Amino acid sequence: MSELFARPTRDQWVAQATKALKGADVAGLTRTDADGLGVAPLYTADDAVAPVFAPRASDADGRAWDLRTLIEGDDAEAVNVAALADLEGGAASLILSGTILSDSEPLARALDGVALELAAVGLDAGLDGPAAADALAVVAKGSPRAMLRFHMDPLSAFAATGLAPRPIKDHLTLAANTAARHAGAYPEASFFLASGRVVHEAGGSAGQELGFAAASALVCLKAGVAAGLGLEQAARGTVLCVSVDAEYFDALSRVRALRLIWRSLVKALGLDVPATIEARSSRRMLSARDPWPNLLRLTAAGFAGAVGGADAVVLDGFSRAAGRPDAFARRLARNTQLVLMEEANLGRVDDPASGSWFLDARTRDLAEAGWAEFQRIEGEGGVIAALKAGTIQARVAAARALREADLAEGRTQLIGVTKFVNADTRAAPVEAEPAAAVSGGGDVCQPLTPVRFAAPFEIATQEAAR
């Protein structure tokens, strides 16, 4: 084969690229991201790093990954209809959000007919996570093999709102005590969610998101041990969460990098516990004025989660930027994953990115950037102290400003928003979303407020049309 197809050299590529650029320096094709990392236009064997192999460790009931759906609702019967439809339609597990989590009685009605030993049920309850975990434990009573995903994550809720009813350390202690109380009864349960999504959704860089997730994981492990969990038990009960978006090469590299960071973290603690990673689609990438291109963005995000080796993948409905997705939007989100899984067969190869010069190099770079941010946070006294001091928020704001400048100056485009804008858009139906009630009285910090990069351009388009 090598005799038939000569392997071009880098110099030959540079010559051809320079010709295509009409004499411009090819160095201009190298971009620098918000973490200060260079991304070159070409990677060859000369750029090869030590091969990265970071496959998912789990097998979701014979599937490559767990197809997990998010159901947001306040009416138990409506949530039950949606949950059963999703599970019957191909989902393997659920995440529930809304006021149904406030008590075991509405939660039991919402989960009527759901076999908790077969379908994992996760919670998205913010600072009310311990109460929601107690409610789910009551619903699962009599099912010791129930696959409960308590997903307690007080740090993200505190960072997003900047408020907490009590000192955030007390919220962590309450979450850890709740985990310790239910650990014996539900050996298949996971307790904590260590997520960097709050940083991503506020406009942060990949390294900042990964570092925040690692710092959150360490806090959860310490709190779990203090509450009486064994260190290994706490580690196995911690789920990591990372965002995936339409920039799928970077997104899948983030998933792989998070697995490497966790590997280093638990090794430093004397453990050998594989990471469990939940990848959730980015909301900052979504458009509201013209929601239909979001279907392509979400497909790319699902691709990144699958190829990157996430254990579970959660895709939002395409209309999420305008409100809670309806049954149609949830069905499309579910079917997007089914196509990726069953028709594209993305999970048939363990870590298909392994061996790619570019993706291995990018994974290493992001892992190192995430680890550096983790060390930076720890040097500032840990994630709680850094949030209170505002140092994390300042770095995120700087990264967000770079992204906004790239969009404003045309160096980065949002299809359908800044380029190829559809003048005749068609709205998608959504369900009303009640305003979230936020209570204070305890710790405060500058919030990591979510952004949506399309929003200012959509406002400008609407004003121009008037």
GUZA-144526 format. One record per residue (C-alpha): residue in one letter; x, y, z. Coordinates in steps of 0.02 Angstrom, whole numbers, plus 50000, padded with zeros to 5 digits. Layout:
// GUZA-144526
AXYZ/...
***
This chain:
// GUZA-144526
M500005000050000/S501415012050043/E502115009449867/L500455014749789/F500125029449903/A501625039749954/R501495047550126/P501625066550109/T502805075650224/R502355090350335/D503395101650221/Q502365096150072/W500755099950166/V501415117050218/A501835120950037/Q500095116349977/A499245125450121/T500275141150090/K499765140649908/A497925139049955/L498135153550076/K498895164049937/G500545165650027/A499885168950201/D500785160750345/V499995143950393/A500345148450574/G498785159050562/L497765142950555/T498265138550732/R496965144350857/T497175147451042/D495755142651157/A495175150651319/D496385139751418/G497845146451317/L498055129751226/G498535129851043/V497555119450919/A498535116550760/P497775113450587/L498765097350563/Y499355083450678/T500565070050623/A501615056550703/D502835070350752/D501485077250868/A501045060450944/V500895059351132/A500845043351232/P499275034451171/V497735038151275/F496515023951311/A495055029651417/P493565018251382/R491965017951484/A492005004351614/S490135001051622/D488954991251513/A487174997951522/D486124982151509/G487034976251354/R487114993651278/A488685003651257/W488025018051362/D486535022451469/L485245032251369/R484615043951505/T483185056151485/L482775071851584/I480965074551635/E480535091251713/G478815093051789/D477735097651937/D476225086651905/A476515068751961/E475315060851838/A476045070351690/V477805065551742/N477265047351757/V476565047451581/A478185054951515/A479285042951614/L478385027451553/A478365033851374/D480245037151379/L480635020051453/E479495011051332/G480245021251191/G482045015851221/A482715025651369/A483655015651501/S483575027951645/L482805044351703/I483255060751786/L481805069551870/S481685087951911/G480295098751983/T479195100152135/I478735081752126/L480375078652217/S479785087852372/D478935072852451/S478815054052432/E476955054152395/P476995063952229/L478645055652185/A477865038452209/R476445043152091/A477695049751965/L478645033151970/D477125021751970/G477505007151855/V479375010751846/A480424995651897/L481795003652000/E482854987851993/L482924989351803/A482845008051767/A483995019651863/V483145035251927/G484155050951959/L483695067352042/D484035085451999/A483495094352159/G484855107152192/L485075111752375/D483535101352415/G484465085852360/P484505077152530/A482615078952553/A482325072552376/A483515058052411/D482525053552566/A480915053952464/L481645042652331/A482285030552463/V480525029352535/V479805025952361/A481085012052334/K480765003952504/G480714985252484/S481844985652330/P483624984252397/R484314982052222/A483524998252163/M484705008352053/L484495025152137/R485515039952078/F485325052852216/H486435065252121/M486645076652272/D487625091852212/P487465106652330/L489035115052262/S488325117652087/A486695124452156/F487615136552269/A488785142052129/A487345144852006/T486255155252122/G487545162852239/L486385159152386/A486115145452513/P484895144252660/R486325139152775/P488225138052766/I488665127752613/K489735116252719/D488165111852815/H487295107452652/L488755096152607/T488715087952778/L486845085052762/A487085077252590/A488475066052654/N487475060652806/T486015056652692/A487155046052583/A487845036752733/R486095033552799/H485495025452637/A487105016952581/G486765000752674/A484974998852616/Y485355002652432/P487034995152381/E486714999252197/A486445017752233/S487595032252191/F487585047352305/F488515062652241/L488615071752075/A490265080652050/S489915092051903/G490785105751809/R489245110451708/V488895126151809/V490565132951748/H490235127951568/E488485135451566/A489185151851635/G490385152851488/G491905144451564/S493295135451472/A493545116751459/G494965117051585/Q493935127251707/E492475115151693/L493575099951719/G494505107851865/F492875112651952/A492215094851931/A493805087652007/A493775099952153/S491935095852183/A492315077252180/L493665079252312/V492485088952425/C491165075452406/L492405061752449/K492995070952605/A491205074252661/G490725056152631/V492165049552734/A491775061852874/A489985055252874/G490555037252895/L490695030852718/G492265021352671/L493385030852550/E493145017952413/Q491265017552448/A491195036452431/A492195035752269/R491075022452194/G489575032652246/T490165048252155/V489605051751977/L490575064451874/C489645075951757/V490285085651607/S489495095651466/V489525090551283/D489125102651144/A489155104650956/E491055106750953/Y491155087950960/F493035085350950/D493315096251102/A491785089151188/L492295070951170/S494055075651224/R493315083451382/V492465067151425/R494065057451400/A495075070451495/L493885069551644/R494195050751652/L496075053851656/I495885067051792/W494845055451899/R496125041651873/S497495053051940/L496415059152084/V495925042052151/K497695035452124/A498335049352237/L497085043152367/G497705025252351/L496175019052256/D495835010552090/V494025015152057/P493455018351878/A492565034451840/T490695034851809/I490355049351692/E488695057151646/A488775068651494/R487395081651476/S487085092451325/S487575110651336/R486205123551354/R487315138451317/M487445132551135/L485565132451104/S484575145051003/A482825150751052/R482245161250903/D482525147050780/P482575130950883/W482645118450741/P484535119450709/N484705113750890/L484305096350827/L485985096250737/R486875103650888/L486135090351002/T486575076450881/A488385082450882/A488345083051072/G487655065351081/F489015059650961/A490325067451075/G489635059151231/A489555042151147/V491255042551062/G492055050851214/G491545036051321/A490235043351438/D489345030251542/A487705039651526/V487165052851401/V485765065551431/L485145076251286/D483985090951312/G482475093851203/F482855105051054/S481645118351119/R482455119551291/A483045137551265/A481235143351261/G480525132851404/R480245115251462/P480255103151314/D478605094651274/A478335076251233/F478815078751050/A480475087051094/R480875073451222/R480475060151094/L481685067950968/A483035068951102/R482785050751144/N482725045150963/T484305054850923/Q485255043851045/L484415028050980/V484985032050804/L486765035250864/M486735019150964/E485785006850856/E486025013350679/A487695022250685/N488355009050808/L489455021850895/G489725010651044/R490394995350957/V492205000750982/D492945004951151/D493675022551146/P493705024550955/A494645041050976/S496155031851046/G497625032650927/S497095048650841/W498585060450848/F497455075550865/L496175068450988/D497485060551100/A498485076751104/R496905086951137/T496365075051274/R498055076451359/D498045095451343/L496305097051419/A496725084751558/E498255095051602/A497265111251595/G495915103651705/W497185097151829/A498045114151834/E496365122451872/F496025109452006/Q497705113252087/R497355131852072/I495685129652163/E496485119052298/G497845132252319/E496475145052349/G495825134752495/G494665123052402/V493125125552295/I492035133252431/A493335146152481/A493705150052298/L491855152652260/K491645164252410/A493195173952359/G492585175452180/T494185169052101/I493325155252003/Q492005167551942/A493335179751884/R494205166451778/V492555160751705/A492085178651662/A493735180751569/A493435164951468/R491645170251430/A492245187351370/L493445179051248/R492045168451175/E490875183251161/A492225193451074/D492545179450949/L490685178950908/A490505197850898/E492005199450782/G491535184650672/R492985173250716/T491695160550778/Q489985157650703/L488325150850765/I487405143350617/G485655150350609/V486095164250730/T487605173850665/K487715165450494/F486385158450377/V485025166550480/N483275160750434/A482125175750416/D480565164950421/T480715154950581/R479475142750654/A479295141650842/A479205125150934/P477945121751072/V478595121451250/E477855119051422/A477795133251547/E479255133751667/P478915141251839/A480185153251910/A481395144552026/A481255149752208/V482935153852283/S483125156652469/G484605163652562/G485095166352741/G486725156652739/D488275158252631/V488325169552479/C489455170952328/Q489455179352159/P488355168052053/L488965158751901/T487455164351801/P487055153751648/V487275162051479/R486645157951306/F487815164351173/A486445166251043/A485385177751151/P486135194951108/F486095191150922/E484295185250932/I483805201351021/A484665211650888/T483775201950750/Q482085204650832/E482395223150854/A482955224950674/A481345216550615/R480235229150705/
***
